[in-house]
Amino acid sequence: MSTDALAQSPKELQNKGLVFLVAQTPNGNKPLYLAEELKAIGAIPDYTFVPISFAKNEQKSDWFEAINPNGRIPALLDNREGKKPINVWESASMLLYLAKTYDTGFNFHFQDEDLQTELLNWIFFIQGGVGPMQGQANHFFRYAPEKIPYGIKRYQDETKRLYGVYEAHLSGAKDGKKKEWLVGDKYTIADMCTEPWIRASTWAGVELEPFPHLAAWVDRIEQRPATKAALKIPEQDKLTQMKDNPEEAEKMAEKASKWIMAGQPK
């Protein structure tokens, strides 16, 4: 990081250990799910988080882009003892880095190469499929200044199709084996990488009722103490807030739309 960028950056970036730059979004949730699980089993002592304001466009600041050149959250700075600090960006990359570096007991990933390959299949599936498609559904359904029925239907339908892949997998429709988790009969970073998007289905206008096994899987993850803790960082997540106050959804969407559209290329 340049001297100028460092001078502008939050002082927390100099803290020892893991420093997460986050906001309450599905991608922001992913690494924090794992961080809280690692903290719970004593694999890490704690971590620092720096809230990033989209309204202030902080993710486009020089100091932030010195850590993540793409100017998107989440990002991670690991101020490692005895080593040069390392920047990690992209949510799946962060999960893989944290698992390899700190989950040395393979609690949330696999030592078995075949199972680890299967885990990677599901991680790449969410990164290349549900995340981008549901993200577009969010945009056209919630944020776009003009409601375009074709765009809304196109991305909602594709999101539902992808949900159907998870439903078939968890229900055992293809192999006759019902599953509680995506890979290897245990909760892993594949689940952590996926659930934050699925739990946000209603924000994209997609309901989980047609996918009962997927809905039950979401509920299992939501009940984990580490998940509940992660969803309070850097503040209580908006989906939980909306459960208590559903009419807030439109207000939240209107507010978010302003900074989203302001950031679109002219």
C-alpha positions in Angstrom: 0.0 0.0 0.0 1.4 3.4 -0.9 2.2 6.0 1.7 -0.7 8.2 0.5 -3.2 5.4 0.6 -2.0 4.2 4.0 -2.4 7.8 5.4 -6.1 7.8 4.2 -6.9 4.3 5.4 -8.6 3.4 8.7 -6.2 2.8 11.6 -7.7 -0.7 12.0 -5.8 -1.9 8.9 -2.7 -1.9 11.0 -4.2 -4.4 13.6 -2.5 -7.7 13.9 -4.1 -10.8 12.3 -7.2 -10.9 10.2 -8.8 -7.6 9.1 -12.0 -7.9 7.1 -13.4 -5.1 4.9 -17.1 -5.8 4.7 -20.7 -4.7 4.4 -23.9 -6.7 4.9 -24.3 -8.4 1.6 -24.4 -12.1 0.6 -20.7 -11.9 -0.6 -19.8 -10.1 2.6 -21.4 -12.7 4.7 -19.5 -15.7 3.3 -16.0 -15.2 4.9 -17.5 -14.0 8.1 -19.5 -17.2 8.4 -16.2 -19.1 8.4 -14.4 -16.5 10.6 -17.0 -17.0 13.3 -16.9 -20.8 13.0 -13.1 -20.7 13.3 -13.3 -18.4 16.3 -15.8 -20.7 18.0 -13.5 -23.7 17.7 -10.4 -21.7 18.8 -8.7 -21.8 15.4 -8.3 -18.0 15.5 -8.4 -15.8 18.6 -10.5 -13.1 17.0 -10.5 -10.7 14.0 -11.0 -7.1 13.1 -13.7 -5.8 10.8 -13.9 -2.5 9.0 -17.4 -1.4 7.8 -17.4 -0.2 4.3 -20.1 2.4 3.3 -21.5 2.0 -0.2 -23.3 5.3 0.1 -19.9 7.0 0.6 -18.4 4.9 -2.2 -15.6 3.8 0.2 -15.0 0.6 -1.8 -13.6 2.8 -4.6 -11.2 4.7 -2.4 -7.5 4.5 -3.1 -6.8 2.7 0.2 -9.5 0.1 -0.4 -8.4 -0.6 -4.0 -4.8 -1.1 -2.7 -6.3 -4.2 -1.0 -8.9 -5.2 -3.7 -8.1 -3.6 -7.1 -11.7 -4.5 -8.2 -13.2 -2.1 -5.7 -15.8 -4.6 -4.3 -16.4 -6.0 -0.9 -15.4 -8.2 0.7 -11.7 -8.0 1.1 -9.2 -9.3 3.6 -5.9 -8.1 4.9 -4.0 -10.7 6.9 -1.3 -9.0 9.0 0.6 -12.2 9.6 3.2 -12.5 12.3 6.7 -12.9 10.9 5.5 -12.6 7.3 4.6 -9.8 4.9 0.9 -8.9 5.0 -1.2 -10.6 2.4 -4.3 -9.2 0.6 -7.1 -11.6 -0.3 -10.1 -10.6 -2.3 -13.1 -12.3 -3.9 -15.3 -14.1 -1.4 -14.5 -17.7 -2.5 -10.8 -17.0 -2.5 -11.1 -15.7 1.0 -12.9 -18.9 2.1 -10.3 -21.1 0.6 -7.4 -19.0 2.1 -8.9 -19.1 5.5 -9.6 -22.8 5.4 -6.1 -23.7 4.2 -4.4 -21.3 6.6 -6.4 -21.6 9.8 -8.6 -24.7 9.5 -5.7 -27.1 9.8 -7.9 -29.7 11.4 -10.1 -29.9 8.3 -13.3 -29.1 10.2 -14.8 -27.1 7.3 -13.0 -28.5 4.2 -11.4 -31.8 3.3 -8.1 -33.6 3.4 -9.5 -36.2 1.0 -8.7 -34.9 -2.5 -11.9 -36.3 -4.1 -14.2 -34.7 -1.5 -12.2 -31.4 -1.8 -12.8 -31.5 -5.6 -16.5 -32.0 -5.0 -16.4 -29.1 -2.6 -14.8 -26.9 -5.3 -17.5 -27.9 -7.8 -20.1 -26.4 -5.6 -18.1 -23.3 -4.8 -17.5 -22.6 -8.5 -21.2 -23.3 -9.1 -22.4 -20.5 -6.8 -19.7 -18.1 -8.0 -20.5 -18.6 -11.6 -24.2 -19.3 -11.4 -26.5 -18.3 -8.6 -24.5 -15.2 -7.5 -24.4 -13.5 -10.9 -27.9 -14.6 -11.9 -29.6 -13.7 -8.6 -27.6 -10.5 -8.5 -29.2 -9.5 -11.8 -32.6 -10.5 -10.5 -32.0 -8.3 -7.5 -31.2 -5.4 -9.8 -34.1 -5.6 -12.2 -36.6 -6.5 -9.4 -35.5 -4.0 -6.7 -33.2 -1.3 -8.1 -33.7 -0.6 -11.7 -35.3 2.8 -12.3 -37.6 1.2 -15.0 -39.4 -2.1 -14.4 -38.6 -4.3 -17.3 -40.7 -7.5 -17.2 -38.5 -9.4 -19.6 -35.4 -8.7 -17.5 -37.1 -9.5 -14.2 -38.5 -12.8 -15.5 -35.3 -13.8 -17.3 -33.2 -13.6 -14.2 -35.8 -14.9 -11.7 -36.4 -17.9 -13.9 -32.7 -18.7 -14.2 -32.3 -18.3 -10.4 -35.2 -20.8 -9.9 -33.6 -23.2 -12.3 -30.3 -23.1 -10.4 -32.2 -23.6 -7.1 -33.6 -26.7 -8.6 -30.1 -28.1 -8.9 -29.6 -27.7 -5.2 -33.0 -29.1 -4.5 -32.4 -32.2 -6.5 -29.0 -32.7 -4.9 -30.2 -32.3 -1.3 -33.3 -34.4 -1.8 -31.4 -37.3 -3.4 -33.5 -37.1 -6.6 -30.5 -38.0 -8.7 -28.7 -40.5 -6.5 -31.3 -41.6 -4.0 -29.3 -40.2 -1.1 -30.8 -37.4 1.0 -28.3 -34.9 2.3 -28.1 -32.4 5.1 -25.1 -30.6 3.6 -23.7 -30.1 0.1 -20.6 -32.2 0.4 -19.4 -35.1 2.5 -22.0 -35.2 5.3 -20.6 -32.2 7.1 -21.0 -28.4 7.1 -18.2 -26.9 4.9 -17.1 -23.8 3.2 -19.2 -25.0 0.2 -22.3 -24.4 2.3 -21.0 -21.1 3.7 -20.3 -19.9 0.2 -23.8 -20.7 -1.0 -26.3 -20.0 1.8 -25.9 -16.2 2.0 -27.4 -15.9 -1.5 -30.1 -18.5 -1.0 -31.3 -16.9 2.2 -31.8 -13.7 0.3 -34.1 -15.3 -2.3 -37.1 -13.1 -1.5 -35.0 -9.9 -2.2 -34.9 -11.2 -5.8 -38.6 -12.0 -5.8 -38.0 -15.8 -5.6 -39.7 -17.9 -3.0 -38.3 -21.0 -1.4 -41.6 -22.9 -1.0 -41.1 -24.9 -4.2 -37.7 -26.1 -2.8 -38.4 -27.7 0.6 -35.1 -29.5 1.0 -33.2 -26.3 0.1 -35.3 -24.3 2.6 -34.6 -26.8 5.4 -30.9 -26.6 4.6 -31.0 -22.8 4.9 -32.8 -23.1 8.2 -30.1 -25.5 9.6 -27.4 -23.0 8.7 -29.4 -20.0 10.1 -29.7 -21.8 13.5 -25.9 -22.1 13.9 -24.5 -19.6 16.6 -21.7 -18.6 14.3 -24.1 -17.7 11.5 -26.2 -15.6 13.9 -23.0 -13.8 15.0 -21.8 -13.2 11.4 -25.1 -11.7 10.4 -24.5 -8.9 13.0 -21.3 -7.7 11.3 -20.8 -4.9 10.6 -24.5 -4.4 11.6 -27.6 -6.5 11.9 -28.5 -7.9 8.4 -31.4 -6.3 6.6 -33.2 -9.6 5.9 -33.6 -10.3 9.6 -34.8 -6.7 10.1 -37.4 -7.1 7.4 -38.8 -10.3 9.0 -39.8 -8.0 11.9 -40.8 -5.1 9.7 -41.7 -6.3 6.2 -42.9 -2.9 5.0 -39.3 -1.7 5.3 -38.3 -3.7 2.2 -39.4 -1.0 -0.3 -37.7 1.8 1.8 -34.5 -0.2 1.9 -34.7 -0.9 -1.9 -35.3 2.7 -2.7 -32.4 3.9 -0.5 -30.0 1.3 -2.0 -31.2 2.1 -5.6 -29.9 5.6 -5.3 -26.3 4.7 -4.6 -26.4 1.7 -7.0 -27.6 3.7 -9.9 -25.3 6.6 -9.0 -22.4 4.1 -9.4 -23.5 2.9 -12.9 -21.3 4.0 -15.8 -22.6 7.1 -17.5 
